[in-house]
Amino acid sequence: MIWFDFGGVLSPPIPALFQQYQQKTGLAPAQLQQAMRDVAAQMALPMLAPVENAVISEAEWGRRLENALRMRHPEIDLSRARLREFGAQWFAGVSPNRTMLQAVRQLKAAGYQVGILTNNVLEWEPHWRAMLQLDSVVELVVDSCKEGCRKPDARFFAIAAQRAAVQPADCLLIDDVQENIEAAASLGWHTLWFQDNAQTLLELENITRVALREHMELAAI
């Protein structure tokens, strides 16, 4: 079972997404990320865990982000930001990583089971799944907001293997976050640390013996 991360693998890089959001709203990535950390710290949780584990709703998270931003930056202009409907604004106009989407399809056609293992937000699901158009391709989507735990928690990886009815040694995780890679590897998973498309396709070809790079230019069009 080959598991693809969503954010940063099937989507554009996370820093690029923050830059796009700044263009939409005027909010600098450093300001927004600090607000996310402030909200999470109030709950003694990692930065995005309040919404990725569905501890609070998107709307409540957005309200707390507004408060955190105003606390640190009293004169901040939030008039363009729809923080209580964050996902709709965040994903608007965002294109997927088409090269990696093509790799998912090629691996499925070659007989591999493919899935998505993502830390994500309940209210964002319609937006990111519509962007990927992989519902008819992937066997499973295991999403933190529906499980109450997230990468790099061991329980999340155990849930994924159980859902797929495979052993950890039969799982390969492709993820851009090294902490997640290390956690999966410690549990007996095979791992591939995503750094860019070319490196990932080369490593995937070596692992699977499926020719993937020949489709890279076409997928990027």
Rosetta blueprint (number, residue, H / E / L):
1 M L
2 I E
3 W E
4 F E
5 D L
6 F H
7 G H
8 G H
9 V H
10 L H
11 S L
12 P L
13 P L
14 I H
15 P H
16 A H
17 L H
18 F H
19 Q H
20 Q H
21 Y H
22 Q H
23 Q H
24 K H
25 T H
26 G L
27 L L
28 A L
29 P H
30 A H
31 Q H
32 L H
33 Q H
34 Q H
35 A H
36 M H
37 R H
38 D H
39 V H
40 A H
41 A H
42 Q H
43 M L
44 A L
45 L L
46 P L
47 M L
48 L L
49 A H
50 P H
51 V H
52 E H
53 N L
54 A L
55 V L
56 I L
57 S L
58 E H
59 A H
60 E H
61 W H
62 G H
63 R H
64 R H
65 L H
66 E H
67 N H
68 A H
69 L H
70 R H
71 M H
72 R H
73 H L
74 P L
75 E L
76 I L
77 D L
78 L L
79 S L
80 R L
81 A L
82 R L
83 L H
84 R H
85 E H
86 F H
87 G H
88 A H
89 Q H
90 W H
91 F H
92 A L
93 G L
94 V L
95 S L
96 P L
97 N L
98 R H
99 T H
100 M H
101 L H
102 Q H
103 A H
104 V H
105 R H
106 Q H
107 L H
108 K H
109 A H
110 A L
111 G L
112 Y L
113 Q L
114 V E
115 G E
116 I E
117 L E
118 T E
119 N L
120 N L
121 V L
122 L H
123 E H
124 W H
125 E H
126 P H
127 H H
128 W H
129 R H
130 A H
131 M H
132 L H
133 Q L
134 L L
135 D L
136 S L
137 V L
138 V L
139 E L
140 L E
141 V E
142 V E
143 D E
144 S H
145 C H
146 K H
147 E H
148 G L
149 C L
150 R L
151 K L
152 P L
153 D L
154 A H
155 R H
156 F H
157 F H
158 A H
159 I H
160 A H
161 A H
162 Q H
163 R H
164 A H
165 A L
166 V L
167 Q L
168 P H
169 A H
170 D H
171 C L
172 L E
173 L E
174 I E
175 D E
176 D L
177 V L
178 Q H
179 E H
180 N H
181 I H
182 E H
183 A H
184 A H
185 A H
186 S H
187 L L
188 G L
189 W L
190 H E
191 T E
192 L E
193 W E
194 F L
195 Q L
196 D L
197 N H
198 A H
199 Q H
200 T H
201 L H
202 L H
203 E H
204 L H
205 E H
206 N H
207 I H
208 T H
209 R L
210 V L
211 A L
212 L L
213 R H
214 E H
215 H H
216 M H
217 E H
218 L H
219 A H
220 A H
221 I L
